[in-house]
Amino acid sequence: MKKDKQNKPKKEKIIYIDDNSTIADMSGTRRVKSNAPKRQSTFKEKMKTYFSVVKKMILPMLVTLLTMTIVFIIFMALAGRL
């Protein structure tokens, strides 16, 4: 029993160093004990964000649909059902 304790490797202490290379803003994660109400986003802001994201997704979505249609037509032609 005594030999087991002597042969155990010591735990290595991990040290974290902040080199300011991350892009995440963690300033809002800590809960502040103030009476200031948390700002709520308005419906207009939510819709503006939603439509800006949808505008960015339209072109990749159309390219994907076009690619899937071309692959479908090729498979139908190979199967002799075209």
Secondary structure as UniProt FT lines:
FT   HELIX           2..7
FT   TURN            27..28
FT   HELIX           43..79
//
